[in-house]
Every structure is written in structure tokens, then in C-alpha cells.
Amino acid sequence: MSNQKETLVQVRDLSVTYHTRLGPLSAVDHVSFDIYKGEILGVVGESGCGKSTMGKALMRLIMPPGEISSGHIIFDGEDVMQYDQKQLRDFRGRRISMIFQDPMTSLNPVQRVDEHLIEAIQVHEPQTPVEAALRRARTLIEKLGIQKERLRDYPHQLSGGMRQRVMIGLGLVLNADLIVADEATTSLDVIVEAKLLDEFKKLRDEFNLTILMITHNIALIAQIADRIMVMYAGQVAEIGDVTEVFDHPRHPYTEGLLRSVPNIELDEREELYKMGGEPPNLSRPPAGCRFHPRCAQAMPICAQREPELTEISPGRFVHCWLYQDHPQEVAHA
Amino acid sequence: MSASFRNFIITRILLTIPMVLILITLVFFVMRVLPGDPIRSQLGPKVSEQQANAIRERLGLNRPLYIQYFDFLGDVLTLNFGNAMTQGERPIKAELGERLPATIELTVPAMLLTVLFGIFSGAYAAHHRKKPSDYGLRMFSIIVYAIPVFFLGLLFQVLFSVRLPILPLDGRMSPMLLSTFHPITNFYVLDAILTRNWPALGSLLQHLIMPSVTLGLVLTGPFLRLTRVNMIETLHEDFITAGRARGIPEKRLVYRHALRNTFIPILTFIGLQFALLLAGAVLTETTFSWPGMGRYLVTRIELRDYNAVQSVIAVFALFVGAISVLVDILYAFIDPRVRY
């Protein structure tokens, strides 16, 4: 990424709380980050770290018993949190669109592929006649490598890879500015996955798309993303340029995460690193830094106070006491 | 239509044969096990044993049971049911020709009401889950389900033809209009339209309202609940969230996307409920003096009219069998995933 980064989305202090029977569960906790125009931002973390919830929250798709309990989402200068239902409908699909985890269940089983695409177009552009919408759908779907004859098919008649491409097509058909791809390629085999990642990159270059790539697959992020955001237990652990984070992880969690990726150069006698402990129960998160019970470098302060997300070098944010001044009173105690 | 689909339909039709056979066999023997016979129940003890035996002989009741049984199976096969055994011994076919249309005319609007009202209010309740309208509709579904048909019918009669006389009490049409009315098909509503007899049509429709609403309401409860539960489940599916993420309006998601998917399990239920509908029709016809199959069945059971009862049951069984085949065929058109 060059220097003239233009911000598309500013997320500030975003929290999502689920009201469960066991009490409130903070799935996303005071998350702040920016998304720049034309970039691919990778979001990684273990299952249940809140990355999917965060993605949905960007579209205000959190349904009861969950709610966005605090924060702002500034999209192209407008606060999405202030939108009413009608503005929200217009925003979803047209400005921001989402490619879902499971292509097998994310299409309506009794609706043909072309009906999906035409509906998406006509909901947002009621003046577009069906034929024009169909033409657009056809062009797009062919660009994604599906023959236009398949438009007449029902979802169950398509292979997993094709369905995922249809999902991507649905994400692209309205030329949304931001695509949230939530484990978009996880359910596919590696060959199809590699092809689609290539397509993502091409689409980004061609349409100047901005993509938020949510995945638990770090290797995938390394291939495709410009920047990376590591999440842990509903919080941001680290944000930075992808090569910088991979070469010099700052947060102990990022470090552990990178060390647990199998590597071809790994010595046979050396065992793959396994991070100790488990992610915390988010209805009762640990005091202080949420990672401290699993952290090898934990200090006394880590159990008492939560660190701030600090910019340690331009564009590099870390949420860890190792990289910030400790408050005096705690240091003396 | 593919060859496999044709095979499926043929197999499906063949499979209804044992169902119908078991049912009519059961009715045949149960009727004969019941105390009383057509002669005694109609003529009482005054008739001498000799006279009674003469009638038995005339009706063929003196023949061995298995011969009577196979005779009856032949009747069902040819749909030529012979004569009734009591009250004038009219040919059953002629009786059915008049009464079956009356029953269909009653059950079709009842079924439409049940299905349309049940499904849409169920969808509405699911859409407004845990809001007062949802609780109200659920309460309503229990109440109408728990009330017996004849009681609900009686209640309506008291309310709408006695207290607030806006609807006729019973019957199929006003007796005053009978002389001007000339049925062709015995589907009176259709006949009134065909002969352009508008006063008769008005009277027919007025008479139809109470019985069909009564019958329809009773079955609405299960439909409402089934639709609601299925809808709530469907509304949690990924494709609904995905649709929402595309900015598709909530109403469209509920009443188009979710409802079309929910309709698939409900279709099965419509087929199953049809049998209940016919049972309900028996009671409704009795309450409203509706000259249909149900009332015929009730009077003939009391008279132990073997032939009439087993013939009516055979017709009911054929109907229910046909509906369930129809439902399976409809599946292929409604659910694109079904391929035979």
C-alpha cells in the first residue's frame, strides 16, 4: 500500500454483547480499526474470537439476543449506527456486501441462481428492467467462470465451488465498496480455493474493491492480504502490514499463532508449537489483558489492567503491556 | 415428465391400493360385528323372523360372508355400489351423485380457509415472534383446536342466526328458491352460475358461510402452529441472513423466501389433514343439516345399512388416497430438490 491511503471505514470502540441465559457475553469488545480504500485487510483469530461477529456488526446484522452495545462505524463519512431501517437496507448490498461462510446454506434452495441475482439488483434499483438485470447477471457470472446456462439452475444443482462463486457474484453484483468475505473459501478444496483467491485479487485490482477477509487460515492471509488484524477473545491483539507482522510479530499471541502454523522447513525432531490453555469464556473474561492466562511473558500488571491499543510505529497497533508505559500507581504497587 | 417420475407416480398410486383395501375390509367386518342389522334397526322387533329372513334373502345377507365381501370388492372396483339396504333402497351411486358434490362444496372453501388463514397467520406470528400478536394468535389456535366442531357450529348458529339473524340457520339453500333452481352437476354453486340463477347463488353462498367457516376454523389451529414453528426455524437459516445482508426487505424475506421454504413440510400436512377434514365434515353436516356424505353416513350407520356405510367409507378412502398421491406429485413442482 502506498502513502495516500484513503480511509473507507473507521470502526471505533465497537462492542457486541449477546444476552445469554448465563448473562451478557461480550463477543466483540471495544474494537477499533480502519479499513483503507482498495486494500485487502485480513482478520485472523481462533474460532470464537469474534471475527465473524465483528464482520456482521459492520453491516449491523447482529440479531437478538445479540446487540451492538457501543461504538461507531463511520462508513465513507457517515455513521452507520445512526441509520434507520430504510437507510440500512439501502446500505446493505449497495455499499457493503458480505460473502458468507457456507455456500451450501447461504442460497435460497427454492430460488434459481438468476432469481437471486435479479432480486438483488431490483431491490436496490427498482427502475432496472428484468432483462437488463439479467444481462448484468450474465456478464458477471461469466466473468466468475460460470457458464450463463447455469443461471437457470437451482443451488443444489451446482457444485460447492460454483455455489461459492455465485455467492461472490451476489456480493459483487451491486458494485458494493466493501466486501466482507467471512471464511469465504474455507469450505472449498485447495485448488478451487487458490483459484478464487486469485480472482479476489483480480477483482480488487479491476474494480478497486476493498475486501475484509475473515479467516482462521493465516497462510491464506499471507498470500492475499495487504494488512492483517489479529483478534483474540473479542479484542484486537495486533494490526499491521502483513509482511511486518509475519516477520516481526509483536503481540505474544500473534507470535504463538504464527509458530503453530505447520512449516515445510520444520525439523522432523522439532515438534509443532502448541499454545497452552484455551480461549477464555467470554461471559466471564479474565481481568486485565484477556490473553494473560496463556501468555508466557505475562507480568503482574497484565492481570490487573487492560492495556490500550497503542500505535508503536506508523500503522502498527499492538494491544499489549510489553509495548506501552505502565501507569505509575500500578508500577509502585 | 421423466420416465422415473412417471414410474414414481405409478408406484405411488399402486401403493394406495393396499391402504384402501385394508380400510374397506375393516369397515366391512366391523359393521357386521356391531350388534343389530339393517332389518331390525329399521323395522324393529315387530317384524316376524320369517319376514326378516325373506328381506335378508332379498338383500343377499343370507349368503356366506366371504361371498358378500368379494361382491363388495367388485362393487368398489367398478365404482357401482349397488343399492342401499334401508329407507327405500335407493341406488347408492345416485345418492353419492347428489351428496358428494354437497360435501365437496363444503370442504373446499373450508380447506382454503384453513390453509390460507393458517399459513399466513402462522407466518405473521413467526415474523412478530414474542409480540402480543404472536401470543394472541397462538392462544386463538389452541382455542379453536380445542372446541369440538359441533359446539362451535352451535355457537355460531346461536350468535349469527338467532341473536343476530344475519345468516341462515342450516341447510344448503333457501327452500323458497328450490322450485326455481335446476341443478345440472349437483355442485349447486356451479349450477347457479351456469343457469345464471343469481338469487339462488346468493342464497347458496349465504348458507355456505357458517358451515365452511366452522369446519375451516377447527383445522386452522394446527396449521397456524406448524407454519409458525417451521417459519421460526427457516428465519434462522443462513440464506435469510444472507438475504438480509443483501438489503432485501424483511417482509420479502419472511413472506417470500422463508414462506416458500416452509410450505414444503406444510404440504405434507395438508395431505394428512384432509382425512381429518372429512371427519370434521361429518359433524359439521350434522350440525348444519347439510345434505352431504357425512350426514348420509351418520344416519346409515345408525340403521346398520352395511352397503351404504361401506360404500361411503370406500369413497372417503379413495379420496384420501388420491389426495396423498396428489401431494407427492405437487412436491416435485414446489421443491426443486425433489427428483424422482
Interface residues (C-beta under 8 A of the other chain):
Chain A: M59 L61 M63 Q85 L88 R89 D90 F91 R92 G93 R94 S97 M98 F100 Q101 D102 T105 S106 L107 N108 P109 V110 Q111 R112 E119 A120 V123 H124 Y154 H156 M167 L170 L174
Chain B: E237 D238 F239 T241 A242 G243 R244 A245 R246 G247 I248 P249 E250 R252 H257 R260 N261 I264 I334 D335 P336 R337
